[in-house]
Amino acid sequence: MSNIEQFPLQADVAQQLKQLAALQKNIHLNQLFESEKNRFEQYSVQYQDLTFDFSKHRIDQAVLQTLIQFAKSKDLGQWIKYLFSEEQINYTEQRAAMHWALRQPIQNPHHVVKAVHEQLERMYALVEKIHAGQYRGVTGEVIQDVVNIGVGGSDLGPLMVTHALSDYKVHTVKPLNVHFVSTMDGSQLSELLHQLRPETTLFIISSKSFGTIDTLSNAQTVRQWLEKALGQCEGILKNHFIGVSTKPEKMSAWGITPDNQLLLWDWVGGRYSLWSCIGLPIALTIGVNGFKQLLAGAYAMDEHFQQADFSENLPVLMAMLGVWNNNFLNIQTHAVLPYDGRLKYFAAYLQQLEMESNGKSIQRNNEKVEYDTCPILWGEVGPNAQHAFYQLLHQGTHAVSCDFIAPVHRYNANQFTYAENAEALVEQHHLALSNCLAQSRLLAFGNQALKQEELSDLPKYQQYEGNQPSTTLLMKELSPYSLGMLIALYEHKVFVQSVMWNINPFDQWGVEKGKEIANQLLPILNQQQHDLSALDASTQGLIKVLLQK
């Protein structure tokens, strides 16, 4: 793999961690807090408007220092330098992984950054034109609905961010609504098209390869919908479609005019692409300045990741705590629990970011991994999750680690949207925050978090064992800047863990073959082929059921 060396596991450090884990398994978080009265000061880091509290993890100073030593033994500092370079760190696809370049300031003289800003400026001009009501459909009416057609990273990132930053929606000449379509079965599209007017609807086809069958199938359906309503004229393709892809020739062949083509690059992985023109729905929602603030927040985290000492480096600490839980304490499932409804899609976004990146079992040296890699990641908005799966977290048989995420401030009375109900809404926000703190407290301390005078009368089925580790992430407010920081924090966490496990986090070969097999089965379901002999008995039987009239 180019000039990047293979860094072998440092058995002595790993052995120390195994020994420390054996000790920690017999120690409860209650004991750790009792022996270290200032745990919050010792095990929390403040960076700009982010507070990262990891005091409720089952660690002490010996564990923390050994985890940092473990990271250094894998030459993490050098790997970070490789990431922030043009090195082909994605060695299976012979590519760099330069998503960080998407949020570099325009003053950076790097030729890649210049190319990035050329495309961003084209996107910004398009956004301003749509917001001003100057972009019109084929009949001359102002665009009022924009539908993003994509899947995976071309859908999850923009969907998550636009929902999260709904408070920052810009005011346009005419109200502008942004929608998302991803499912290949057409269910989302069918429901949506009944609500839209063809004359005032613009479609964004977002596909890195411009060959994803899910996306192109939906795109073909909306093209037919427009042609049926407005006639088969050249203006439909020119006025109602924008393409975002690495393949301008494929966009042109489909019919998208070059003026409406926005480009990205092979070195941008789909799940790392929301910072590029794939983020057009984000910019349409929060405006050009809001999008620039999102990039600025991510850039701030990039700088922190490269410069901060590992002992105060948020991505490194978050990653190494995950390694400790997953590989040494055998906690192999991780819940993400935001206490803010605007982060409804954050767990789903992280599922792709983490499990598609680090759900691997082959090392860079082509041998099987020595450790379990990415844990199962799941989650939901905390207040809703409390009425769903918190029972398992508190009294189930599974060890689970958690991330609690919340903004300190919300519902500013100066925001005219909330002015009339600001006081009541602030009280509701405090209700959410109190639940956030209470749940992490109960998960950590169990019965000790209860009123001790009540405990003696409680039957066992009403008691709590606790000792479930968690991180609490507080941000001053949920803004484009702070969300940019938060997303980049998780991106870099994923990279650090990939270094520790010696895997490539930037490819996704595991998703390829299933799609190929689907293409082999499609002609059979369409009854263009009839020979089932090469298929297994289960698939043959299911196909026969599907083909029954």
C-alpha positions, 0 to 999 in steps of 0.5 A: 500500500504505497509507502504506508507501513504496516504497524504490528500490534504491540502485544505488551500494551494490549496485554496491559489493557487485558489485565486492567480490564480483568480488574475493572470487571470487578469494579463498579462505577459507584466505586470509581466515583467514590475513589475519585471525587473529582472525576468530572474534572479528570475525565471531561474535555471542553473544546469551543462550545462542546463539552465531552464528559467521559467520566461515566466510563469504566476507566481510571487513570491507569486505563486512560494512560494505557489506552493513549499509549496503545494509540501511540503504539499503532503510530496513530499520529503518523496515520493522522498525517497520512489521512490529511494528505493525498496518500492513497490511504484507501488502498483497495480502491487506490484512492486518497480519502480527502473529505477533509478538503471539502471544508478547507477555507478558500485561502488554502492554496492546495489545487484540490481545495481550489477545485472544491471551491469552484464547485461550491461557488457554482452550488451557491449561485444556484442556491441564491437563484432558487431562493430569489425566485429566479430559477423557474420551471418549464412553464415559468413558475417559481420553484417551490419544492425540491426533491433530493433523489439519492440513497446511502450517503447521498440521502442520509447525510443531507436528510439528517442535517436539514432536519437537525437545522430546521430552526435555521431555515432561510426565508425565500421569495416563495416558501421552499420545501425540501423533500427526500426520496431513497427507497427503490420500491417507489413507496416514498415517491408515490406518496410524495408525487400526489402532494407536488405540482410538476410546474413548481418541482425541481429534482436533484439526482444525487449519485456518486457513480450515477449508476445506482439502480435505486436512484436512477429508477426513482429518477426515471419515474419522476421524469415520466411523471413530469412528461405526462403532466407537461409534455415531452419537451426539452425544457423539462430536463433543463428546468427540472433536474440537477445532477450531482455526481463524479460522472458528467458524461453519464449525467449528460447522457441521461439528459441533464444540461451541463449548467445543472451538473455539480461535480464531486470526486472519487476521493470523496466517499459517499458517507463522507460527502455531505460537505460537497455539492451532495449537500445542495439540499442542506444549502437550500434549507439553511442558506449559503452562510449556514452551509459555510458555517457547517463547513467551518465547524467541521474544519475546526474539528479537523484542526483539533484532531490534528493538533490536540494532544491525545489526552485532550483530543476528542476524536481520539478519546471517543475512539479509544473509549470505544476500543476499550468497551468493545475489545476489552470489556466485551461491550459490543453494542452502542446506542446513540441517544440525542435529547433533541428531536431535531437529531431524529436521523442522527443515529441512522446517519451514524449507522452508515458512517460507522458500520459501513466504514468499520464493519470489516474483518480483513486487515490491511495485511490481508489477514483476519483481524485480531480484534472484534471491529465495529460494534452494532450501533443503534439509537433513537431520540432519547425521550422516545427511546425511554418508552421503547428500549430503555427497559433493556438498557437498565434491566436487560442482560446485555452490556451496552455503551451509550452516547447522550447528546444534548444542546445546552440552550434552545428556544431563544425568545429573540427568535420570532418563531418561538416568541409567543411560547418561549417560556413554555418551550424552555421549560420543555427543553429543561424537561428533556435535559433533566431526563438526559442527565437522569438516564445516564446517572441511573445507567451508571449508578443503578440502585445508588441513584435511587433514594436509599430509604426506598431501596430496602422495600423494593423487590428485585424486579424494581432494582437497577444494577447500573454499571453501563458506561456512557459519554455525555456530549453537550453543545452550547446550541445546535447550530450549523457550526456545532453540528459540523463539529459533531459530525466531523468528531464522529468521522475522525473517531471512525478513522482512529478505530480503523487504525487500531483495528488495522482495517480500511474504513473507506471502502465498502466491498461488502455491499457490492455482491448483493446488488450484483446477485439482485441484478441476476434475479431480476430477469427471472422475476420479470419472466425473461429467464426461466432456468432456476437450476443454479439457485438454492432450494429456498430461493427457487421456492420463494421465486415460485411463490412470487410468480404465482398469479 
